[in-house]
């Protein structure tokens, strides 16, 4: 080995040693970095949005937040701690094993999809198309104005109905009726309300009766009741203008549901999903005799 070669090796070792020492020194020194506009801090590569800090500070009570700089420092510190805890939870596998964390992540994903779907306002054309496709959902039920006639004896109820069908004024027949065991439902009631008062069978019978006529006598508690139909307001589909806000809200909800369905379909298509093979059940063993 020549002296020149030994000198080259010595110089190389010195250079490598100095470089390694410099690397260790620089590794322990936190050099400030120029962050992108709108970024308040970065935690292990994850950005904390400056707007989020500003909104939080603006929402604080002025009496307790102190100076603007102090409040921003405290809020940013809490957000950094939160980010560190989130990263720690993800690194520890909590997102895979903890049901509460998984549920929160699912809610967050759905909220994000809904927010993105709601970013654009519902157009009038979209609203009209949705209303045309779902008109029956907004149809109103018919309303009935009935006079309930209650009798403690079935024979009196039968006679009263015969008198009504013969043209006797309902007021005259009602004057001879017994008191109803409960308050009358009043005028302009829906089929559901009638069903709550008198049962579904009698409520359906009212729908088949013409105005100025009555239902067949029906059992009600310890007596018999007849429902005389004074008037009927048919149900129908309201105009879009009268329920514009309701339809707009339903249209947006429908858009959000379709956006979530599309996302899940895309994720399923690109995912590798394996199903466990369910073994066929063993044939039953014949009982010994």
C-alpha positions in Angstrom: 0.0 0.0 0.0 1.6 3.3 -1.1 1.7 6.5 0.9 -0.5 8.2 -1.6 -3.3 5.6 -1.2 -3.1 5.9 2.5 -3.4 9.6 2.4 -6.5 9.3 0.1 -8.1 6.9 2.5 -7.4 9.1 5.4 -8.9 12.2 3.7 -12.0 10.2 2.7 -12.5 9.0 6.2 -12.3 12.5 7.6 -14.7 13.8 5.0 -17.2 11.0 5.7 -16.9 11.6 9.4 -17.5 15.3 9.1 -20.5 14.7 6.8 -22.0 12.3 9.3 -21.6 14.6 12.2 -23.1 17.5 10.2 -26.1 15.3 9.3 -26.7 14.4 13.0 -26.5 18.1 14.0 -28.8 19.2 11.3 -31.2 16.4 12.0 -31.7 17.7 15.6 -32.2 21.3 14.5 -35.8 22.3 13.6 -35.4 24.6 10.6 -38.4 26.8 10.0 -40.1 26.0 6.8 -42.1 28.4 4.5 -45.6 27.0 4.4 -48.1 27.5 1.7 -50.6 30.4 2.0 -53.6 29.4 4.2 -51.7 26.8 6.2 -51.2 27.6 9.9 -49.0 24.6 10.7 -48.1 21.1 9.5 -48.0 18.1 11.8 -46.2 15.1 10.4 -47.1 16.3 6.9 -50.7 17.0 7.7 -51.8 20.7 7.2 -53.8 22.7 9.7 -56.0 25.2 7.9 -55.5 28.8 8.9 -59.2 29.5 8.2 -60.2 26.9 10.7 -58.0 28.7 13.3 -59.5 32.0 12.4 -63.1 30.8 12.6 -62.5 29.2 16.0 -60.9 32.4 17.4 -63.7 34.5 16.0 -66.3 32.3 17.7 -64.7 32.6 21.1 -66.1 34.9 23.8 -64.2 38.2 23.6 -64.2 38.3 27.4 -62.2 35.1 27.8 -60.1 34.9 24.7 -57.7 37.8 25.7 -55.5 39.2 22.9 -55.9 38.0 19.3 -52.4 36.7 19.2 -52.8 34.7 22.5 -56.1 33.3 21.3 -54.6 32.2 18.0 -51.6 30.6 19.8 -53.9 28.7 22.2 -56.3 27.5 19.4 -53.5 26.4 17.2 -51.9 24.5 20.1 -55.1 22.6 20.7 -55.5 21.8 17.0 -52.0 20.5 16.9 -52.7 18.3 20.0 -55.9 17.1 18.4 -54.0 16.2 15.2 -51.3 14.4 17.1 -54.0 12.3 19.0 -55.8 11.5 15.7 -52.6 10.4 14.1 -51.7 8.3 17.2 -55.2 6.7 17.1 -54.8 5.8 13.4 -51.3 4.5 13.9 -52.4 2.3 16.8 -55.2 0.7 14.7 -58.1 2.3 16.6 -59.8 3.0 13.3 -59.8 -0.8 12.5 -60.9 -2.1 16.0 -62.8 0.6 17.9 -66.5 0.7 16.9 -66.9 4.3 18.0 -64.0 5.5 15.9 -65.3 3.5 12.9 -68.8 4.9 13.3 -67.3 8.5 13.6 -65.3 7.9 10.4 -68.4 6.7 8.5 -70.4 9.7 9.7 -67.6 12.0 8.6 -67.4 10.4 5.2 -71.2 10.7 4.7 -71.2 14.3 5.9 -68.4 15.1 3.4 -70.4 13.5 0.5 -73.5 15.4 1.5 -71.6 18.7 1.7 -70.1 18.2 -1.7 -73.5 17.3 -3.1 -75.0 20.4 -1.6 -72.3 22.8 -2.8 -74.4 23.6 -5.9 -77.9 24.9 -5.3 -80.8 23.0 -6.6 -81.8 24.3 -10.1 -85.4 24.9 -11.0 -85.2 22.2 -13.7 -83.9 19.7 -11.3 -86.6 20.6 -8.8 -89.4 20.3 -11.4 -88.1 16.9 -12.6 -88.1 15.6 -9.1 -91.6 16.9 -8.4 -92.9 15.4 -11.6 -91.4 12.0 -10.7 -92.8 12.0 -7.1 -96.1 13.9 -7.3 -98.0 11.1 -5.5 -95.8 11.6 -2.4 -97.2 15.1 -2.0 -100.8 14.2 -2.6 -103.2 15.4 0.2 -105.8 13.1 1.6 -109.5 13.8 1.4 -111.2 15.6 4.3 -114.6 14.7 5.7 -117.2 16.6 7.6 -119.1 14.0 9.5 -121.9 14.0 12.1 -121.5 11.0 14.4 -124.8 9.7 15.7 -124.6 7.4 18.7 -127.3 5.1 20.1 -127.2 2.7 23.0 -129.7 0.4 21.3 -129.0 -1.1 17.9 -132.7 -1.0 16.9 -132.8 2.8 17.4 -129.6 3.2 15.2 -131.2 1.1 12.4 -134.4 3.3 12.6 -132.3 6.5 12.6 -130.4 5.5 9.5 -133.6 4.6 7.7 -134.9 8.0 8.5 -131.8 9.7 7.2 -131.9 7.8 4.0 -135.6 8.8 3.7 -134.6 12.5 3.8 -135.1 13.4 7.4 -132.8 16.3 8.3 -129.7 15.1 10.2 -130.3 17.7 12.9 -133.7 16.2 13.7 -132.2 12.7 13.9 -129.2 13.9 16.0 -131.6 15.5 18.6 -132.9 12.0 19.4 -129.5 10.4 19.6 -127.6 9.5 22.8 -124.5 11.5 23.9 -121.3 10.3 22.2 -118.9 8.7 24.8 -116.2 11.1 23.7 -115.8 14.4 21.9 -116.6 14.7 18.2 -113.6 14.9 15.9 -115.0 18.0 14.3 -115.2 19.0 10.7 -112.6 18.5 7.9 -111.0 15.5 9.4 -108.7 13.1 7.6 -109.3 9.3 7.2 -106.5 8.7 9.7 -108.3 10.9 12.3 -111.6 9.1 11.6 -109.8 5.8 12.1 -108.4 6.9 15.4 -111.9 7.8 16.6 -114.1 5.1 15.1 -111.7 2.4 13.8 -110.3 1.8 10.3 -113.4 -0.1 9.0 -115.8 2.7 9.7 -113.3 5.3 8.3 -113.1 3.3 5.0 -116.9 3.1 4.9 -117.1 6.9 5.1 -114.9 7.1 2.0 -117.5 5.1 0.1 -120.5 7.1 1.2 -121.9 9.9 -0.9 -122.5 13.3 0.7 -125.9 13.4 2.4 -125.8 9.8 3.3 -124.6 7.7 6.3 -122.7 4.6 7.0 -124.2 1.3 8.2 -124.6 1.1 12.0 -121.4 -0.1 13.6 -120.5 -1.3 17.1 -118.8 1.4 19.2 -118.2 0.5 22.8 -121.5 -0.4 24.5 -123.5 1.1 21.7 -123.9 1.7 18.0 -122.7 4.6 15.8 -123.7 6.0 12.5 -121.5 8.5 10.6 -123.5 11.0 8.5 -121.4 12.6 5.7 -122.1 16.4 5.6 -119.4 17.3 3.1 -116.3 15.9 1.5 -113.2 17.7 0.2 -111.4 15.5 -2.3 -107.7 15.0 -1.9 -105.3 16.1 -4.6 -101.8 17.1 -5.6 -100.8 20.6 -4.6 -99.1 23.0 -7.0 -95.3 23.0 -6.9 -95.3 26.7 -6.0 -97.3 26.0 -2.8 -94.7 23.5 -1.5 -91.6 24.8 -3.3 -89.3 24.8 -0.2 -90.4 21.3 0.8 -89.7 19.9 -2.7 -86.4 21.7 -2.8 -85.3 20.1 0.4 -86.4 16.7 -0.8 -84.6 17.2 -4.1 -81.4 18.0 -2.4 -81.7 15.0 -0.1 -82.3 12.8 -3.1 -79.2 14.2 -4.8 -77.2 13.5 -1.7 -78.5 9.9 -1.5 -77.6 9.3 -5.2 -74.1 10.8 -4.6 -73.5 8.4 -1.7 -74.8 5.4 -3.8 -72.4 6.4 -6.6 -69.4 6.7 -4.3 -70.1 3.3 -2.7 -70.6 1.7 -6.2 -67.3 3.1 -7.3 -65.5 2.0 -4.1 -67.0 -1.5 -4.4 -65.9 -1.7 -8.1 -62.3 -0.8 -7.3 -62.0 -2.7 -4.0 -60.9 -6.3 -3.7 -63.5 -7.9 -1.6 -63.3 -11.5 -0.5 -66.2 -13.5 1.1 -65.9 -16.4 3.4 -67.0 -19.7 1.9 -70.0 -21.0 3.9 -69.8 -24.8 4.2 -72.8 -26.8 3.2 -74.6 -28.1 6.2 -74.0 -31.7 7.0 -76.9 -34.0 6.0 -79.1 -35.0 8.9 -78.3 -38.2 10.6 -81.1 -40.7 10.5 -82.4 -41.5 14.0 -81.7 -45.1 15.0 -84.6 -47.2 15.7 
